[in-house]
Amino acid sequence: MKEQQIEEELINKLTDLKYVYRSDINDRASLEENFRKKFEELHYVKLTDSEFKRLLEQIITSDVYIASRHYEKKTASSVMMERRYSTHWSTSRIGVKTLSR
């Protein structure tokens, strides 16, 4: 089996699970642009370019555990999770709001 076939099968399986294939995200720049848009929507913020660069530097690591622990430490004491439900589990969203101190 060739790499292209494996990729196509994976895309088909994910599409069957109601994931949306985004052909417009085809390089790192478009991936980061999409991430920034979704992050800002979910967290109700508008990041400056320097804030977004700092965010990427903090979360991009080859070790997912380290990245999640870093984010958890930064947010655990100052945020409240809010879940907005929809009719289908795959479109439910989780937002984070900063609590005033």
N, C-alpha and C positions, 0 to 999 in steps of 0.2 A: 504494500500500500504506500502511495506517495504522500508527501507532506500536504500537497494541495488537496488531496482526497480527504485526509484526516481533518483538515481545517473546514472543508465544506460539510462533512458529516457532523462536526461539532456545532457549526452554525445552524444546521438543520435541526439538530436535537434541541439546542437552546431556543430556537424559534418555536418549536413544538411546545416548549415549556412557557410560551408567551413572552419571551425576551424579544426585544426589538433589535433587528440588525441595523446598525448605523453605518452605512457605506461612506458617509461624510467624515467619519472619524478614521482617518487612514494614516496619520502620522502623529508624532509626539505633540506638536503644536496644537493640532485640533483636539487631541485627547485632553491636554491641559486646559484649553479654552472651554471644553464641555464640562470638565471637572469644576472649574472656577464658577461657571454659570450655575451648576447644580448646588455647589457648596453655598454660594451666596443666597440662592432661593431657600434652601433648607435651614440656614442659620439666620435668615433675615438680616443680612449684612451686605455692605458694599465695600469690597476690599480694594485698597490702593495697590498699585503694581508692586511696591516694596513689601506690603503685607502678604500678598499672594506668593511672592518669591520666598519669603521667610516660611510660610506655611508649607510650601513644597519642599524646602530644605529640611524641615522638621519631620515630614511624614514619608519622604521617599528614602527607603532603605530596602536592602534585600531581605531583611528579617521582619516579617509582618508582626511578630510578637513584640519586638522592640518598638516599632512604630505605634502599635495600639497602646502599649504601656505608656509611652510618651504622651500621647493624646489624652489618655485617661487621667494621668497625673495633672495635666494642664487644665482639665475641665471638670474633674470630679467634684470639687468643692464650690464651683461657681455656676453650675448650669442645672437646668431642669429639663428633663426629656419630655417631649410632647408627641404623642402619636396621633396622626390624623388618619382615620380609617376610611377605606373605600370599599367598594363591593367585591373587589378581588384582591387577594393577598399580595400579588406582585406589584400592585400600584399603590399600596399603602406607603406612607411617607413618615419618616421620623425627623422631627425638627428639634433644634436646640435653642433655647432662649437663655440668655445670661440673666441671673438673678441679681437684683440690686442689693448692695450690702449696706 
